[in-house]
Amino acid sequence: MSLSGDIAAMSPYDDVMGPRRTISNWAFLGPAVRDARLRAGLTQAALADEAGVSRGWLIRFEAGLPNAEPVTVLRLLRSLGLVLSLSPLSATEGVLDDADHPPVDLDTLLSELDGSVGEDGR
């Protein structure tokens, strides 16, 4: 399934991303991607397969993985039909952050995984 949207600006595909998202904190990108995945009706396994990452990597990313490789993140966004847009910080004045998605403790999340995820994310 290929869908399109734009994280930073409204587009004809707003049903994919929902309301406009302005993300100024890395920890909020994963939850925004999770919301887009759910709106698209995709499972973590299906999106991970499409993006060429493991489901474990996607779980960690959606929880706010702090050290994801930019090329992998862009590939993930592309798999959802999304693009990353940049704008000057002054353009985001008056726009609320994604405060309804607090950062997740990755150590706790990783300890809950069964250890099947390798260092390369597969």
TIKE-453221 format. One record per atom (N, C-alpha, C): residue number from 1; atom name; x negated, y negated, z negated. Coordinates in nm, 3 decimals, decimal comma. Layout:
REM TIKE-453221
+-----+-------+---------+---------+---------+
| num | atome |    east |   north |      up |
+-----+-------+---------+---------+---------+
| NUM |    CA |       X |       Y |       Z |
...
+-----+-------+---------+---------+---------+
//
This chain:
REM TIKE-453221
+-----+-------+---------+---------+---------+
| num | atome |    east |   north |      up |
+-----+-------+---------+---------+---------+
|   1 |     N |  -0,085 |   0,117 |   0,000 |
|   1 |    CA |   0,000 |   0,000 |   0,000 |
|   1 |     C |  -0,089 |  -0,123 |   0,000 |
|   2 |     N |  -0,067 |  -0,213 |   0,088 |
|   2 |    CA |  -0,146 |  -0,334 |   0,093 |
|   2 |     C |  -0,055 |  -0,454 |   0,072 |
|   3 |     N |  -0,087 |  -0,532 |  -0,030 |
|   3 |    CA |  -0,007 |  -0,649 |  -0,062 |
|   3 |     C |  -0,096 |  -0,770 |  -0,062 |
|   4 |     N |  -0,039 |  -0,889 |  -0,049 |
|   4 |    CA |  -0,119 |  -1,011 |  -0,048 |
|   4 |     C |  -0,070 |  -1,105 |  -0,155 |
|   5 |     N |  -0,161 |  -1,189 |  -0,201 |
|   5 |    CA |  -0,128 |  -1,289 |  -0,301 |
|   5 |     C |  -0,248 |  -1,378 |  -0,321 |
|   6 |     N |  -0,239 |  -1,469 |  -0,413 |
|   6 |    CA |  -0,349 |  -1,559 |  -0,439 |
|   6 |     C |  -0,347 |  -1,591 |  -0,587 |
|   7 |     N |  -0,454 |  -1,563 |  -0,656 |
|   7 |    CA |  -0,459 |  -1,582 |  -0,800 |
|   7 |     C |  -0,446 |  -1,728 |  -0,837 |
|   8 |     N |  -0,501 |  -1,818 |  -0,761 |
|   8 |    CA |  -0,508 |  -1,958 |  -0,804 |
|   8 |     C |  -0,397 |  -2,046 |  -0,748 |
|   9 |     N |  -0,327 |  -2,003 |  -0,647 |
|   9 |    CA |  -0,226 |  -2,091 |  -0,587 |
|   9 |     C |  -0,104 |  -2,011 |  -0,548 |
|  10 |     N |   0,007 |  -2,077 |  -0,543 |
|  10 |    CA |   0,130 |  -2,012 |  -0,500 |
|  10 |     C |   0,114 |  -1,973 |  -0,353 |
|  11 |     N |   0,176 |  -1,865 |  -0,316 |
|  11 |    CA |   0,167 |  -1,816 |  -0,179 |
|  11 |     C |   0,299 |  -1,752 |  -0,142 |
|  12 |     N |   0,314 |  -1,710 |  -0,016 |
|  12 |    CA |   0,437 |  -1,641 |   0,023 |
|  12 |     C |   0,452 |  -1,507 |  -0,049 |
|  13 |     N |   0,347 |  -1,462 |  -0,118 |
|  13 |    CA |   0,349 |  -1,331 |  -0,182 |
|  13 |     C |   0,357 |  -1,344 |  -0,333 |
|  14 |     N |   0,422 |  -1,446 |  -0,384 |
|  14 |    CA |   0,427 |  -1,469 |  -0,527 |
|  14 |     C |   0,488 |  -1,352 |  -0,603 |
|  15 |     N |   0,568 |  -1,269 |  -0,536 |
|  15 |    CA |   0,624 |  -1,155 |  -0,606 |
|  15 |     C |   0,515 |  -1,057 |  -0,649 |
|  16 |     N |   0,398 |  -1,060 |  -0,586 |
|  16 |    CA |   0,287 |  -0,973 |  -0,625 |
|  16 |     C |   0,223 |  -1,022 |  -0,753 |
|  17 |     N |   0,192 |  -1,150 |  -0,760 |
|  17 |    CA |   0,124 |  -1,206 |  -0,877 |
|  17 |     C |   0,220 |  -1,263 |  -0,979 |
|  18 |     N |   0,344 |  -1,285 |  -0,942 |
|  18 |    CA |   0,435 |  -1,350 |  -1,034 |
|  18 |     C |   0,403 |  -1,498 |  -1,040 |
|  19 |     N |   0,420 |  -1,558 |  -1,157 |
|  19 |    CA |   0,394 |  -1,701 |  -1,168 |
|  19 |     C |   0,248 |  -1,734 |  -1,137 |
|  20 |     N |   0,226 |  -1,859 |  -1,102 |
|  20 |    CA |   0,091 |  -1,906 |  -1,071 |
|  20 |     C |  -0,004 |  -1,870 |  -1,185 |
|  21 |     N |  -0,122 |  -1,824 |  -1,150 |
|  21 |    CA |  -0,223 |  -1,788 |  -1,249 |
|  21 |     C |  -0,345 |  -1,876 |  -1,231 |
|  22 |     N |  -0,382 |  -1,947 |  -1,333 |
|  22 |    CA |  -0,509 |  -2,019 |  -1,337 |
|  22 |     C |  -0,591 |  -1,951 |  -1,445 |
|  23 |     N |  -0,702 |  -1,895 |  -1,406 |
|  23 |    CA |  -0,782 |  -1,816 |  -1,498 |
|  23 |     C |  -0,916 |  -1,885 |  -1,517 |
|  24 |     N |  -0,942 |  -1,930 |  -1,638 |
|  24 |    CA |  -1,068 |  -1,997 |  -1,667 |
|  24 |     C |  -1,153 |  -1,918 |  -1,765 |
|  25 |     N |  -1,110 |  -1,798 |  -1,797 |
|  25 |    CA |  -1,184 |  -1,710 |  -1,888 |
|  25 |     C |  -1,187 |  -1,572 |  -1,826 |
|  26 |     N |  -1,305 |  -1,517 |  -1,812 |
|  26 |    CA |  -1,324 |  -1,386 |  -1,747 |
|  26 |     C |  -1,234 |  -1,279 |  -1,807 |
|  27 |     N |  -1,212 |  -1,283 |  -1,938 |
|  27 |    CA |  -1,133 |  -1,181 |  -2,007 |
|  27 |     C |  -0,988 |  -1,178 |  -1,959 |
|  28 |     N |  -0,941 |  -1,285 |  -1,894 |
|  28 |    CA |  -0,802 |  -1,289 |  -1,850 |
|  28 |     C |  -0,783 |  -1,239 |  -1,707 |
|  29 |     N |  -0,892 |  -1,216 |  -1,635 |
|  29 |    CA |  -0,880 |  -1,169 |  -1,497 |
|  29 |     C |  -0,826 |  -1,026 |  -1,494 |
|  30 |     N |  -0,878 |  -0,940 |  -1,579 |
|  30 |    CA |  -0,832 |  -0,800 |  -1,582 |
|  30 |     C |  -0,683 |  -0,788 |  -1,610 |
|  31 |     N |  -0,633 |  -0,855 |  -1,714 |
|  31 |    CA |  -0,488 |  -0,848 |  -1,737 |
|  31 |     C |  -0,406 |  -0,904 |  -1,621 |
|  32 |     N |  -0,456 |  -1,005 |  -1,552 |
|  32 |    CA |  -0,384 |  -1,058 |  -1,435 |
|  32 |     C |  -0,380 |  -0,954 |  -1,324 |
|  33 |     N |  -0,489 |  -0,882 |  -1,305 |
|  33 |    CA |  -0,494 |  -0,775 |  -1,205 |
|  33 |     C |  -0,397 |  -0,663 |  -1,246 |
|  34 |     N |  -0,395 |  -0,629 |  -1,375 |
|  34 |    CA |  -0,301 |  -0,526 |  -1,423 |
|  34 |     C |  -0,158 |  -0,568 |  -1,390 |
|  35 |     N |  -0,123 |  -0,693 |  -1,418 |
|  35 |    CA |   0,012 |  -0,740 |  -1,388 |
|  35 |     C |   0,042 |  -0,728 |  -1,238 |
|  36 |     N |  -0,053 |  -0,765 |  -1,154 |
|  36 |    CA |  -0,034 |  -0,755 |  -1,009 |
|  36 |     C |  -0,017 |  -0,609 |  -0,967 |
|  37 |     N |  -0,096 |  -0,520 |  -1,027 |
|  37 |    CA |  -0,086 |  -0,377 |  -0,994 |
|  37 |     C |   0,052 |  -0,324 |  -1,030 |
|  38 |     N |   0,100 |  -0,361 |  -1,149 |
|  38 |    CA |   0,231 |  -0,315 |  -1,193 |
|  38 |     C |   0,342 |  -0,372 |  -1,105 |
|  39 |     N |   0,331 |  -0,500 |  -1,066 |
|  39 |    CA |   0,431 |  -0,561 |  -0,978 |
|  39 |     C |   0,432 |  -0,492 |  -0,842 |
|  40 |     N |   0,314 |  -0,444 |  -0,800 |
|  40 |    CA |   0,305 |  -0,374 |  -0,671 |
|  40 |     C |   0,352 |  -0,230 |  -0,680 |
|  41 |     N |   0,378 |  -0,183 |  -0,803 |
|  41 |    CA |   0,424 |  -0,046 |  -0,820 |
|  41 |     C |   0,315 |   0,058 |  -0,805 |
|  42 |     N |   0,191 |   0,017 |  -0,827 |
|  42 |    CA |   0,078 |   0,110 |  -0,812 |
|  42 |     C |   0,036 |   0,166 |  -0,947 |
|  43 |     N |  -0,005 |   0,291 |  -0,947 |
|  43 |    CA |  -0,064 |   0,351 |  -1,066 |
|  43 |     C |  -0,211 |   0,312 |  -1,074 |
|  44 |     N |  -0,269 |   0,328 |  -1,191 |
|  44 |    CA |  -0,413 |   0,302 |  -1,204 |
|  44 |     C |  -0,490 |   0,396 |  -1,112 |
|  45 |     N |  -0,449 |   0,521 |  -1,104 |
|  45 |    CA |  -0,519 |   0,617 |  -1,020 |
|  45 |     C |  -0,514 |   0,577 |  -0,872 |
|  46 |     N |  -0,398 |   0,533 |  -0,826 |
|  46 |    CA |  -0,384 |   0,494 |  -0,685 |
|  46 |     C |  -0,469 |   0,372 |  -0,653 |
|  47 |     N |  -0,466 |   0,271 |  -0,740 |
|  47 |    CA |  -0,546 |   0,151 |  -0,715 |
|  47 |     C |  -0,694 |   0,182 |  -0,724 |
|  48 |     N |  -0,734 |   0,261 |  -0,823 |
|  48 |    CA |  -0,875 |   0,297 |  -0,837 |
|  48 |     C |  -0,925 |   0,369 |  -0,713 |
|  49 |     N |  -0,845 |   0,461 |  -0,660 |
|  49 |    CA |  -0,883 |   0,534 |  -0,539 |
|  49 |     C |  -0,897 |   0,438 |  -0,422 |
|  50 |     N |  -0,802 |   0,349 |  -0,406 |
|  50 |    CA |  -0,805 |   0,252 |  -0,295 |
|  50 |     C |  -0,927 |   0,160 |  -0,304 |
|  51 |     N |  -0,964 |   0,122 |  -0,427 |
|  51 |    CA |  -1,075 |   0,029 |  -0,448 |
|  51 |     C |  -1,211 |   0,099 |  -0,457 |
|  52 |     N |  -1,212 |   0,230 |  -0,464 |
|  52 |    CA |  -1,338 |   0,303 |  -0,472 |
|  52 |     C |  -1,403 |   0,296 |  -0,610 |
|  53 |     N |  -1,320 |   0,288 |  -0,715 |
|  53 |    CA |  -1,370 |   0,289 |  -0,852 |
|  53 |     C |  -1,301 |   0,402 |  -0,927 |
|  54 |     N |  -1,354 |   0,433 |  -1,044 |
|  54 |    CA |  -1,289 |   0,536 |  -1,124 |
|  54 |     C |  -1,171 |   0,477 |  -1,199 |
|  55 |     N |  -1,081 |   0,562 |  -1,241 |
|  55 |    CA |  -0,968 |   0,515 |  -1,321 |
|  55 |     C |  -1,020 |   0,459 |  -1,454 |
|  56 |     N |  -1,123 |   0,520 |  -1,510 |
|  56 |    CA |  -1,183 |   0,470 |  -1,634 |
|  56 |     C |  -1,236 |   0,329 |  -1,618 |
|  57 |     N |  -1,302 |   0,302 |  -1,504 |
|  57 |    CA |  -1,352 |   0,167 |  -1,479 |
|  57 |     C |  -1,236 |   0,070 |  -1,472 |
|  58 |     N |  -1,128 |   0,108 |  -1,402 |
|  58 |    CA |  -1,013 |   0,020 |  -1,388 |
|  58 |     C |  -0,948 |  -0,006 |  -1,523 |
|  59 |     N |  -0,939 |   0,096 |  -1,607 |
|  59 |    CA |  -0,884 |   0,078 |  -1,742 |
|  59 |     C |  -0,965 |  -0,027 |  -1,817 |
|  60 |     N |  -1,096 |  -0,014 |  -1,812 |
|  60 |    CA |  -1,182 |  -0,110 |  -1,883 |
|  60 |     C |  -1,170 |  -0,250 |  -1,822 |
|  61 |     N |  -1,164 |  -0,258 |  -1,689 |
|  61 |    CA |  -1,151 |  -0,389 |  -1,625 |
|  61 |     C |  -1,019 |  -0,456 |  -1,663 |
|  62 |     N |  -0,910 |  -0,382 |  -1,657 |
|  62 |    CA |  -0,781 |  -0,439 |  -1,691 |
|  62 |     C |  -0,777 |  -0,485 |  -1,837 |
|  63 |     N |  -0,863 |  -0,427 |  -1,920 |
|  63 |    CA |  -0,871 |  -0,467 |  -2,061 |
|  63 |     C |  -0,966 |  -0,584 |  -2,082 |
|  64 |     N |  -1,034 |  -0,630 |  -1,977 |
|  64 |    CA |  -1,121 |  -0,746 |  -1,989 |
|  64 |     C |  -1,269 |  -0,713 |  -1,981 |
|  65 |     N |  -1,307 |  -0,604 |  -1,915 |
|  65 |    CA |  -1,447 |  -0,564 |  -1,900 |
|  65 |     C |  -1,536 |  -0,684 |  -1,870 |
|  66 |     N |  -1,631 |  -0,714 |  -1,958 |
|  66 |    CA |  -1,709 |  -0,837 |  -1,942 |
|  66 |     C |  -1,822 |  -0,829 |  -1,840 |
|  67 |     N |  -1,865 |  -0,711 |  -1,802 |
|  67 |    CA |  -1,983 |  -0,702 |  -1,716 |
|  67 |     C |  -1,956 |  -0,631 |  -1,583 |
|  68 |     N |  -1,839 |  -0,652 |  -1,528 |
|  68 |    CA |  -1,806 |  -0,591 |  -1,399 |
|  68 |     C |  -1,885 |  -0,662 |  -1,288 |
|  69 |     N |  -1,932 |  -0,584 |  -1,193 |
|  69 |    CA |  -2,005 |  -0,640 |  -1,079 |
|  69 |     C |  -1,910 |  -0,721 |  -0,992 |
|  70 |     N |  -1,950 |  -0,841 |  -0,955 |
|  70 |    CA |  -1,861 |  -0,926 |  -0,872 |
|  70 |     C |  -1,817 |  -0,858 |  -0,743 |
|  71 |     N |  -1,906 |  -0,785 |  -0,677 |
|  71 |    CA |  -1,868 |  -0,720 |  -0,551 |
|  71 |     C |  -1,760 |  -0,615 |  -0,575 |
|  72 |     N |  -1,765 |  -0,547 |  -0,689 |
|  72 |    CA |  -1,663 |  -0,448 |  -0,722 |
|  72 |     C |  -1,531 |  -0,516 |  -0,754 |
|  73 |     N |  -1,537 |  -0,627 |  -0,826 |
|  73 |    CA |  -1,415 |  -0,702 |  -0,857 |
|  73 |     C |  -1,349 |  -0,753 |  -0,729 |
|  74 |     N |  -1,428 |  -0,806 |  -0,638 |
|  74 |    CA |  -1,372 |  -0,855 |  -0,512 |
|  74 |     C |  -1,311 |  -0,741 |  -0,430 |
|  75 |     N |  -1,374 |  -0,624 |  -0,433 |
|  75 |    CA |  -1,320 |  -0,508 |  -0,362 |
|  75 |     C |  -1,186 |  -0,466 |  -0,426 |
|  76 |     N |  -1,179 |  -0,472 |  -0,558 |
|  76 |    CA |  -1,055 |  -0,439 |  -0,629 |
|  76 |     C |  -0,944 |  -0,538 |  -0,591 |
|  77 |     N |  -0,977 |  -0,667 |  -0,593 |
|  77 |    CA |  -0,878 |  -0,768 |  -0,555 |
|  77 |     C |  -0,830 |  -0,746 |  -0,412 |
|  78 |     N |  -0,923 |  -0,717 |  -0,323 |
|  78 |    CA |  -0,887 |  -0,695 |  -0,183 |
|  78 |     C |  -0,794 |  -0,574 |  -0,169 |
|  79 |     N |  -0,817 |  -0,471 |  -0,250 |
|  79 |    CA |  -0,732 |  -0,352 |  -0,247 |
|  79 |     C |  -0,588 |  -0,385 |  -0,287 |
|  80 |     N |  -0,572 |  -0,488 |  -0,368 |
|  80 |    CA |  -0,438 |  -0,534 |  -0,407 |
|  80 |     C |  -0,384 |  -0,638 |  -0,310 |
|  81 |     N |  -0,465 |  -0,674 |  -0,211 |
|  81 |    CA |  -0,425 |  -0,779 |  -0,118 |
|  81 |     C |  -0,437 |  -0,917 |  -0,178 |
|  82 |     N |  -0,524 |  -0,933 |  -0,278 |
|  82 |    CA |  -0,544 |  -1,060 |  -0,345 |
|  82 |     C |  -0,676 |  -1,122 |  -0,305 |
|  83 |     N |  -0,685 |  -1,252 |  -0,319 |
|  83 |    CA |  -0,810 |  -1,324 |  -0,299 |
|  83 |     C |  -0,838 |  -1,408 |  -0,422 |
|  84 |     N |  -0,962 |  -1,438 |  -0,443 |
|  84 |    CA |  -1,004 |  -1,523 |  -0,552 |
|  84 |     C |  -1,026 |  -1,662 |  -0,497 |
|  85 |     N |  -0,958 |  -1,760 |  -0,553 |
|  85 |    CA |  -0,973 |  -1,899 |  -0,510 |
|  85 |     C |  -1,042 |  -1,977 |  -0,619 |
|  86 |     N |  -1,128 |  -2,069 |  -0,579 |
|  86 |    CA |  -1,199 |  -2,153 |  -0,674 |
|  86 |     C |  -1,147 |  -2,295 |  -0,662 |
|  87 |     N |  -1,140 |  -2,364 |  -0,776 |
|  87 |    CA |  -1,100 |  -2,504 |  -0,775 |
|  87 |     C |  -1,176 |  -2,577 |  -0,885 |
|  88 |     N |  -1,195 |  -2,707 |  -0,869 |
|  88 |    CA |  -1,265 |  -2,783 |  -0,973 |
|  88 |     C |  -1,188 |  -2,773 |  -1,105 |
|  89 |     N |  -1,261 |  -2,773 |  -1,214 |
|  89 |    CA |  -1,199 |  -2,763 |  -1,345 |
|  89 |     C |  -1,096 |  -2,873 |  -1,366 |
|  90 |     N |  -1,123 |  -2,992 |  -1,315 |
|  90 |    CA |  -1,027 |  -3,102 |  -1,332 |
|  90 |     C |  -0,893 |  -3,072 |  -1,267 |
|  91 |     N |  -0,893 |  -2,987 |  -1,165 |
|  91 |    CA |  -0,769 |  -2,951 |  -1,097 |
|  91 |     C |  -0,680 |  -2,863 |  -1,183 |
|  92 |     N |  -0,737 |  -2,805 |  -1,288 |
|  92 |    CA |  -0,659 |  -2,715 |  -1,373 |
|  92 |     C |  -0,607 |  -2,783 |  -1,498 |
|  93 |     N |  -0,632 |  -2,913 |  -1,515 |
|  93 |    CA |  -0,582 |  -2,983 |  -1,632 |
|  93 |     C |  -0,431 |  -2,973 |  -1,639 |
|  94 |     N |  -0,382 |  -2,945 |  -1,757 |
|  94 |    CA |  -0,239 |  -2,932 |  -1,777 |
|  94 |     C |  -0,184 |  -2,795 |  -1,744 |
|  95 |     N |  -0,269 |  -2,704 |  -1,694 |
|  95 |    CA |  -0,227 |  -2,568 |  -1,664 |
|  95 |     C |  -0,270 |  -2,481 |  -1,781 |
|  96 |     N |  -0,178 |  -2,404 |  -1,834 |
|  96 |    CA |  -0,208 |  -2,320 |  -1,948 |
|  96 |     C |  -0,289 |  -2,199 |  -1,907 |
|  97 |     N |  -0,380 |  -2,158 |  -1,995 |
|  97 |    CA |  -0,455 |  -2,035 |  -1,976 |
|  97 |     C |  -0,361 |  -1,917 |  -1,996 |
|  98 |     N |  -0,409 |  -1,800 |  -1,971 |
|  98 |    CA |  -0,332 |  -1,678 |  -1,991 |
|  98 |     C |  -0,335 |  -1,639 |  -2,138 |
|  99 |     N |  -0,291 |  -1,726 |  -2,226 |
|  99 |    CA |  -0,301 |  -1,704 |  -2,369 |
|  99 |     C |  -0,216 |  -1,587 |  -2,416 |
| 100 |     N |  -0,121 |  -1,543 |  -2,334 |
| 100 |    CA |  -0,039 |  -1,429 |  -2,375 |
| 100 |     C |  -0,111 |  -1,296 |  -2,355 |
| 101 |     N |  -0,234 |  -1,300 |  -2,305 |
| 101 |    CA |  -0,316 |  -1,180 |  -2,290 |
| 101 |     C |  -0,445 |  -1,197 |  -2,368 |
| 102 |     N |  -0,442 |  -1,174 |  -2,499 |
| 102 |    CA |  -0,564 |  -1,193 |  -2,577 |
| 102 |     C |  -0,672 |  -1,093 |  -2,534 |
| 103 |     N |  -0,799 |  -1,127 |  -2,556 |
| 103 |    CA |  -0,907 |  -1,034 |  -2,522 |
| 103 |     C |  -0,892 |  -0,903 |  -2,597 |
| 104 |     N |  -0,940 |  -0,797 |  -2,536 |
| 104 |    CA |  -0,932 |  -0,663 |  -2,594 |
| 104 |     C |  -1,070 |  -0,622 |  -2,644 |
| 105 |     N |  -1,075 |  -0,553 |  -2,756 |
| 105 |    CA |  -1,200 |  -0,501 |  -2,810 |
| 105 |     C |  -1,240 |  -0,379 |  -2,726 |
| 106 |     N |  -1,337 |  -0,396 |  -2,638 |
| 106 |    CA |  -1,377 |  -0,288 |  -2,547 |
| 106 |     C |  -1,439 |  -0,171 |  -2,621 |
| 107 |     N |  -1,510 |  -0,196 |  -2,730 |
| 107 |    CA |  -1,567 |  -0,085 |  -2,807 |
| 107 |     C |  -1,457 |   0,010 |  -2,855 |
| 108 |     N |  -1,348 |  -0,047 |  -2,903 |
| 108 |    CA |  -1,236 |   0,035 |  -2,948 |
| 108 |     C |  -1,173 |   0,109 |  -2,830 |
| 109 |     N |  -1,155 |   0,038 |  -2,721 |
| 109 |    CA |  -1,095 |   0,100 |  -2,603 |
| 109 |     C |  -1,182 |   0,215 |  -2,552 |
| 110 |     N |  -1,311 |   0,192 |  -2,542 |
| 110 |    CA |  -1,402 |   0,295 |  -2,492 |
| 110 |     C |  -1,408 |   0,415 |  -2,585 |
| 111 |     N |  -1,398 |   0,391 |  -2,715 |
| 111 |    CA |  -1,402 |   0,503 |  -2,809 |
| 111 |     C |  -1,277 |   0,590 |  -2,795 |
| 112 |     N |  -1,170 |   0,532 |  -2,743 |
| 112 |    CA |  -1,047 |   0,607 |  -2,722 |
| 112 |     C |  -1,052 |   0,693 |  -2,596 |
| 113 |     N |  -1,142 |   0,658 |  -2,503 |
| 113 |    CA |  -1,156 |   0,738 |  -2,381 |
| 113 |     C |  -1,219 |   0,872 |  -2,417 |
| 114 |     N |  -1,199 |   0,970 |  -2,336 |
| 114 |    CA |  -1,248 |   1,104 |  -2,368 |
| 114 |     C |  -1,394 |   1,126 |  -2,331 |
| 115 |     N |  -1,465 |   1,023 |  -2,293 |
| 115 |    CA |  -1,606 |   1,037 |  -2,259 |
| 115 |     C |  -1,630 |   1,086 |  -2,117 |
| 116 |     N |  -1,524 |   1,094 |  -2,037 |
| 116 |    CA |  -1,539 |   1,145 |  -1,901 |
| 116 |     C |  -1,588 |   1,038 |  -1,803 |
| 117 |     N |  -1,603 |   0,917 |  -1,851 |
| 117 |    CA |  -1,646 |   0,808 |  -1,764 |
| 117 |     C |  -1,797 |   0,792 |  -1,777 |
| 118 |     N |  -1,867 |   0,803 |  -1,664 |
| 118 |    CA |  -2,013 |   0,789 |  -1,663 |
| 118 |     C |  -2,055 |   0,643 |  -1,659 |
| 119 |     N |  -2,185 |   0,619 |  -1,668 |
| 119 |    CA |  -2,238 |   0,483 |  -1,668 |
| 119 |     C |  -2,207 |   0,410 |  -1,538 |
| 120 |     N |  -2,192 |   0,484 |  -1,428 |
| 120 |    CA |  -2,164 |   0,419 |  -1,300 |
| 120 |     C |  -2,017 |   0,389 |  -1,281 |
| 121 |     N |  -1,935 |   0,418 |  -1,385 |
| 121 |    CA |  -1,794 |   0,387 |  -1,376 |
| 121 |     C |  -1,711 |   0,495 |  -1,312 |
| 122 |     N |  -1,768 |   0,608 |  -1,280 |
| 122 |    CA |  -1,693 |   0,719 |  -1,218 |
| 122 |     C |  -1,683 |   0,835 |  -1,313 |
+-----+-------+---------+---------+---------+
//
